[in-house]
């Protein structure tokens, strides 16, 4: 399965669903549904090798640790860098080229500039291994607790401080929309750094934004799963992103990666049937874009 615009391979991000735990069953399901790209979270050497040998493209692999790379403890940072470097060397021969991370600090209470500096030190230390293995760190801008790289300001600063071409973007428009950042402008600004794309969208509910605002929780309502009170993550096609334009920008800038559906959707949740349907509906929508 590929996108109509740009001919980009389509797959999904394997995470935690019951049906994904049976590797051979998952492979059979993927083949039956023409999905030939798989992202691996969490990291697993045996599964990476098995999927590569079975002919699947590895979209990305999560680093084995995130927060220790942004620790105030220099020894912990060094150990985390060594572990991630070892992971890169082990997995690169099996087709893994993109190493996924969210830049979350070990101590979010510290000043953001201080935590950003720790991330710069760790990524600078990892850059030679990444370059040696023709690989990339792909940073996703999830605005989690204390996340220090998730906006145009901080992505730009990271690429200035660590200019290695091994530093890259995992483009996910859903997080940008949630933060009020124009995802198309962001893509145009950073497209040269994009090495992987998550097929995930976001719905902004104007009525709920009016009722609850965005500064505090609602008093009498429950939040959406994979969301809050006025926004929620969705599969592609159920949110507000213009995926044809996204694919056009990627195509026009010679993007050579894949698009992997990341299933985080209130309405495609919990059961095996629902989660498989969510992955397939998202993938089929992207195929028509």
N, C-alpha and C positions, 0 to 999 in steps of 0.2 A: 504494500500500500504506500502510495506517495502523494504528495500534494499536487494539485493541478498546476498551480503557479510555482515555478522553481523546481519541481520534481524532487522535493526533499523527502527522504525516507521517513516513515511514521512508525512510532512504537509507543512504549509506555514506560513509566517508572515503577519498577517492582519494589513494593514496600513491605507490607505486613499482613495482607489478606490471606485467609486460610488456603485458598486455591493456589496461591503462588508458592506455597511451601513444598509442594510436590513438583520438583524440578522437571521431571520427564512429562508429567501431566501438563505443566505450564507450557513447555516447549510444543507439545502437540496442539494445545489450544491456540498458541500464537501462530503456528503454521496454518492451522485450519482457518484462521481469520486474517491471513496475509499481513501479519505484523512481524517485521524483521529487525526491529531495534528494541533493545532492552537496556534500561538504566538499572543499576544495582545499588540498592540501599537496604541494609547496610553492606559494607565491603565483605566480600567472600571470594577467596582465591579459587577454590574448587569450582564454584558456580561460574565465575568469570571464564575460566578455562573451558568448562563444559559448554557454555553458550557459544563461545567463539568457535570451538570445534564443530558445533552443530550448525554453523553458518550464520549466526546472528551478529549484527553490528552492536558493539557495546557503546551506548550513547554517552553514559557517564558512570563513574563509580564514586560513591561517597568516600571521602577520607575517613580513616579509622577513628580519628579524633577531630573535634572542632575547637572547643573552648581552651584546651591546654595550649594550643598555638597562640592564644591571646591571653596568656597568664602573666601576672606580675612577677612570677617566680622564674628567673632565667634558666634554672636547671630543668624545670618542667617544660619550658619552651624548647630547650635543646632536645629533650627526650621526645617531644611531640614531633619536632622536625625530623629527627632520625627515624621515627616510626613511619611517618608519611613518605620519606625518601625511600625507605625499604619497600613500602607498598607500591610506589611508582615503578621501582625496578622489577618487582615480582610480576606486576600485572601488565606492564607495557608489552611484553612478548606475546600476550594473549589478546592484543587489540584494544586494550584500554588506553585512551589518549586524553580523556577529560576527567579531571578529579574534582568532584563537587564539594563545595563548602559554603556555609553561611558564616560570616565573620562575627561570631558571638564571643564576647569576653568572658573570662573565668570570673571576674568580679565586675558586674555592671555598675556598681556604685562608684567606681573610680572615674575620674574625668575622661570624657570621650577621647580627647586628644592623646591622653596617656595610653589608653587601650589601643587606639589607632597605631601609635608608635610601636607597641608590642607586635601587632599584626604585620607591620612593615618589616620588622626585624626577622620574623619567622618566614615570611614569604620571600624576602631577599635571600635567606639561607636556602630555601627550597628551589629557587630559580635555576641554579646550575644543574640539578638533577632533572628537573622538568625539561630543560633545553637538551640535555644529553639524551633523553628518552623521547624527544619530539612530542612532548605532552604539555598539558595546560591545567592550571587551576581555573575552574569555572565558578565564579562567585555568583551566588544568587542573592538578590537584595531583599530577602525576607526581613521585615522590620521587627525582629524578635527582641527579647530583653537586652538592651544595650547594643544592638547590632551596629557595628561601626562602618560598614560599607553597604549602603542600601539606597542612596540617593545620588543624583548627578554630581553633587558636591563631593561626596566621599569616594565614588567610583573614580572621578577625575583625579582626586588627590592620590589615590592608591596607584593609579597608572603613572603619575608623575614621580612618585617616590620609588616605585619598583617598575622601571620602564621595560623590563624584559617582556618579550612577546609571548612568554609562557603565561603571563597574567591575562585572564580573559573573563568574559561575562557569560553567565548562564541566564539568558534573557527569559524573563517570566513577566508578562504584562500585568498579571493579576495583582502583584504586590505594588507595582507602580500606581495602578488605578486606586487601590485601597488608600494609598498615601496622598492621592490628589496630583500625581505627577503624570504628565502626558506621555503615554507609552510609545507613541509614534515618534515624538521628538527625541525621547531618550534613545530609541533604536537608531534614528538617523545620526545622533551624536556619537554613539558608541558601537555602531555596526561593525567597524573594523576589528573590534575586540570580541565580538560574539562568536563563540565556538560551540554552543549548545543552546537549544531552545526548549522550554517547557510549554506544552500545550495545556495551558490552564487560563481561565478567564475569571472575571469578577463582575458581579452585579451590584450596582449602587442603587438603592431604593430611596427615591426622592421623598416619598411620603414618610418613611421611617426617619430619614435624616431630619425632616422638619419636626417630627414628633419628639425625637430623642437627642438631636444634635450629635456631635462627635467627641465631646469632651468628658462625658461620664456615662456610666451604665444606665440603662432604663430601670425604672423602679418596679413596674408591673409586668414586664415582658421578659421572655427568655431569648437568649441569643441563638443564632443559627449555628449548627455544627459547621466547622471550617469557616467561621465568620464572626460577626458581631450582631449589632441590632439594625444597622442601616446598610451593611454590606455583607456579601458572602462570596466565597470562591465558588466557581462553577466549572463544568466541562466547557471546552470550546464550543461556541454556538449558543450557549445559554447566558453569556455575559455581554459586555458592551464593546469588546475589542473588534477591530476591523482586520480579520485574519488575511483577507486577500491583500490588503495594503501591507501588512506585516510580511507576508511571503514575497510581495513585489520588491520591498526594500531589501530583503535578504538576497533575492535573486539578482537584483541590479548591482549588488555589492559582492557578488561571487561567494556567498555563503556556501560552505561545503559540508555542513553538518546535517543533523537530523532534527526532527521535532518529536518529543516524547510527551504523551499525555500524562499529566500528574493528577491523579484522581483525588481531589479534595472537594466534595460536593455533598451538601446536606441531603439531596434527593437521590443520590446514588451511593448509599452508605450501608454498612453493617453486613448484609448478606452476600454470599458469593455471587448469586444471580445479579443482584443490584450493582455490585462493583464491576463485574465483567461487562454488564450492559453499559455502565458509565464509560469505561475505557473504550469500548467499541463505538459508542455514539460519538464520543469526542474524536476518535480517529477517523471515522467516516465523514464527519463534518469537515475536518482538516483536508481530507482527500478531495473534497469538492471545492476547496479554496484556491 
